[in-house]
Amino acid sequence: PPPVLAAVEPQERPETRIGDSGLPVPRYVSLKSGEVYLREGPSSGHKVEWVYVRRGLPVEVIAEYDVWRRIRDSDGVVGWVHKGMLDGKRSVLITGTANAALHETPAADAPVIAYAQPGVVARLKGCGESFCEIEAQSIDGFVSRSEVWGVYAGETVE
């Protein structure tokens, strides 16, 4: 049988610092292109270790060096990408092994308007204490924070 990958739990945001870019590190961003090379070091001379082919995939910037950003993905894979391949627009990845319910309002007993399969990438519109508002395939709804990767525990997104 295929291996079962464990979802990376949302972490408390580590102490942030201001990176070379003037932006906080760490922070979540998304992939800008449908083809992004993950390199073993911060230059185009370094070996490509992985090629991402999912535009909009959320990743965490964990370090900066010149025009290069060290990122971590939801599987814990770490490497370097050029800053031009990253977008400040936030997205989330649906995690878990079951479909996540998208509710009409941010409440567990609110009507369910759709279900999102694990692995779906959605645009993050906002996040409160228990629910995040997301948009995927033109459907706007609220999903439990525990079912997404791409938001720090306790982080509010407006």
C-alpha positions in Angstrom: 0.0 0.0 0.0 1.1 3.6 -0.6 2.6 5.4 2.4 0.4 7.6 4.5 1.8 11.1 5.0 1.1 12.8 8.2 -0.1 16.4 8.0 2.2 19.0 9.5 0.5 20.4 12.5 0.0 24.2 12.5 2.7 25.6 14.7 2.9 28.6 17.0 4.5 31.2 14.9 8.2 31.3 16.0 9.6 34.7 17.0 9.6 36.8 13.9 12.4 39.0 12.7 12.6 41.4 9.8 14.3 39.8 6.8 16.5 41.4 4.1 13.2 42.1 2.2 11.8 44.2 5.1 9.1 41.6 5.6 8.7 39.3 8.7 10.4 35.9 8.7 8.9 33.4 9.0 5.7 34.1 7.0 3.4 32.3 4.7 3.3 33.1 1.0 2.2 31.2 -2.1 3.8 30.0 -5.3 3.4 32.5 -8.1 4.1 30.2 -11.0 3.0 26.7 -12.2 6.7 25.7 -12.4 9.0 26.6 -9.4 12.4 25.2 -8.9 13.4 24.3 -5.3 17.2 24.5 -5.0 19.6 23.1 -2.4 21.2 26.5 -2.0 20.6 30.3 -2.7 21.8 30.6 -6.3 20.8 29.4 -9.7 24.1 27.4 -9.7 22.7 25.1 -7.0 21.2 21.8 -7.9 17.4 21.6 -8.4 16.0 19.2 -5.8 12.3 19.5 -6.6 10.0 21.2 -9.2 6.6 22.5 -7.9 3.9 22.4 -10.5 1.0 23.9 -8.4 0.5 27.6 -8.7 -0.9 29.0 -5.5 0.5 26.3 -3.2 1.1 27.8 0.3 4.7 27.7 1.5 6.5 29.2 4.5 9.4 31.6 4.1 11.9 30.6 6.8 15.0 32.5 5.7 16.1 35.2 3.2 19.4 35.7 1.4 19.7 38.4 -1.3 17.0 37.5 -3.9 16.5 34.0 -2.5 14.0 32.7 -0.1 14.3 29.5 2.0 10.9 27.9 2.1 9.2 24.9 3.8 6.2 23.2 2.3 3.4 21.3 4.0 5.3 18.1 3.9 8.3 19.7 5.6 10.5 19.8 2.5 12.9 22.7 2.7 14.9 24.5 0.0 15.6 27.8 -1.8 13.6 29.6 -4.5 14.0 32.9 -6.2 11.8 35.6 -4.7 10.2 36.2 -8.1 8.5 32.8 -7.9 6.6 33.8 -4.7 3.5 35.8 -4.2 2.4 37.6 -1.0 -1.2 36.5 -1.6 -2.1 33.9 1.0 -3.5 30.5 0.3 -4.1 27.3 2.3 -3.9 23.6 1.7 -6.8 21.4 2.8 -5.2 18.7 5.1 -6.4 15.5 6.7 -7.8 12.3 5.2 -11.5 13.3 4.9 -13.2 16.0 2.9 -13.4 19.3 4.8 -16.8 20.9 5.2 -17.2 24.5 3.9 -19.8 26.3 5.9 -22.0 29.2 5.0 -20.9 31.1 8.1 -18.0 30.6 10.6 -19.9 28.2 12.9 -19.7 24.4 13.2 -23.5 24.1 13.0 -23.9 26.4 10.0 -25.2 24.9 6.8 -22.6 23.1 4.7 -22.4 24.5 1.2 -19.6 22.3 -0.2 -16.8 19.9 0.7 -13.1 20.3 -0.2 -10.9 17.2 -0.7 -7.6 16.9 1.1 -4.9 18.5 -1.2 -7.2 21.3 -2.5 -5.5 24.7 -2.6 -7.8 27.6 -1.8 -7.3 31.4 -1.6 -7.3 32.6 2.0 -9.7 35.4 2.5 -9.5 35.7 6.3 -9.0 33.7 9.5 -10.5 34.1 12.9 -10.1 32.0 16.1 -11.8 28.8 14.8 -12.6 29.2 11.2 -10.9 30.5 8.0 -12.8 32.0 5.1 -11.5 30.5 1.8 -12.4 30.5 -1.8 -11.9 27.5 -4.1 -13.3 27.0 -7.6 -15.6 30.1 -7.1 -17.1 28.8 -3.9 -16.6 31.0 -0.8 -17.1 29.3 2.6 -15.7 28.8 6.1 -13.6 25.9 7.0 -12.3 24.8 10.4 -8.7 26.1 11.0 -7.7 22.5 12.0 -8.3 21.4 8.4 -5.9 23.8 6.7 -2.2 24.3 6.4 -0.8 27.8 5.8 -1.9 29.7 8.9 0.0 30.0 12.2 -1.8 28.8 15.3 -3.4 31.9 16.9 -2.8 34.1 13.8 -5.6 36.3 12.7 -5.8 37.1 9.0 -8.0 39.9 7.8 
